[in-house]
Amino acid sequence: AEAAKPPKPAAPSVLAAALTQEEPKEQLPPAPPGQLACAGSLDWVTVGGSATADEQTNLYRLHRIATPAQVRVVASGPSARHVIAIDTQGRAWSWGRNCSGQLGHGDEEARALPARIAGVKGAEAAACGRHHTLLLAGGAVMACGKNSAGQLGIGEVGGTRSKLRKVSSSWAKGPVAGVAAGAEYSVACSAAGQVASWGHPQYGQLGHGTDGEYIAKQGKVDYSYELAPKVVEFGESVECEELACGNNHTVARTREGAVYTWGFGGYSRLGHGGGANEMRPRKLAELDGTAAKSSARMIRAGAACCFAVTFKGSTLFWGKTKQTGEPTIRPTMVSDLCASLTATRTASTAIRPANNAGLRTATVGGCATSARGTPTRPSPPT
């Protein structure tokens, strides 16, 4: 996108200049904390269809999104065309595609700008699937959007729900502490470290030991969806603290820093050295939680890849981010991967914040990237 001349140059903004790869020519005023920035396609309805880039409205650099409050959490997903933001007061905001009511406003009209979701208080976390949304508030999970595979977890399948519905937490010992969403399935973890999943089981992404496949009739294969949260068995005493989902694979991090993956294994996105699907959680040999360098403190998942940051500060990657080239079959330090690149850039370009516009968190959707920034003391870009 940097090399291509954008068909519709966007107006410059303070945060856009602060977050470009090139250093600004003059010192910019500090950006207020909790601001959002976005880059990518903004045609929420057409993205992913037959429309070309020239026919869409695209932002080729990060630009600030006007929000009426400071943002604490921003969530999207590799297959999502919508975004959820949570402000410092625990209110939830949503925008983007809304063809299945995934924005939670009681209708199916797309929103170009953040709109507050009515009735939500004390929101803590959120997750976005392809056409559904999970929202965590007060230790309980709520869901809205498409329910074609039972991904809402409300005990029934089919149709859409444009208003948030409560998901049963009877499986959890204590409050629910985290949520994540794949394309057509959902996972959650409790404060006690349990993990539960529901929705589409096709590739084993639910972790229940099966892909749910059965013969519906001659020549037709169907799947047994999980319509309500079901506890995932790890085969050993495990307390999970963080979850992440690709389209059809799941990643879990324990309190000790061990990382487990399961689900669709294509392009080695599970990190076990091959492309086989895993029907149950399987621990990564390189991230077994036994030492600082092999213990993760953060995990993230893309459509066909995963990242982990260790307690030693290293970033590990496995899987694939583009259609060409070979996948990275096991967790590998990003510095090792960068060292093997040729003069032609084939890796993502780092976004260099100016000294007064530090990035705190970022999330990548199916068509756009959102980042949350806050001022930091002068320091070298990393």
ABEGO torsion letter per residue (X at the ends): XAABBBABBBBBBAAAAAABABBBABBBBBBBBGBBBBBEBABAAABGBABBAAABBBBABBBBBBBABBBABBBBBAABABBBBBBAAGBBBBBEBAAAGAAGAGBABBBABBBBBBGBBGBABBBBBAABBBBBBGGBBBBBEBAAAGAAGAGBBEEBBABBBBBBAAABBEBBABBBBBAABBBBBBAAGBBBBBEBAAAGAAGAGBAGBBBABBGBBBBBBBABBBBBBAGBBBBBABBBBBAABBBBBBAAGBBBBBEBABGGAAGAGBABBBABBBBBAABAGABAAABBABBBBBAABBBBBBAAGBBBBBEBABABEBBBABBBBAAAAAAABBABBABBBBBBBBAABBBABBBBBAABBBBBBBBBBBBBBX
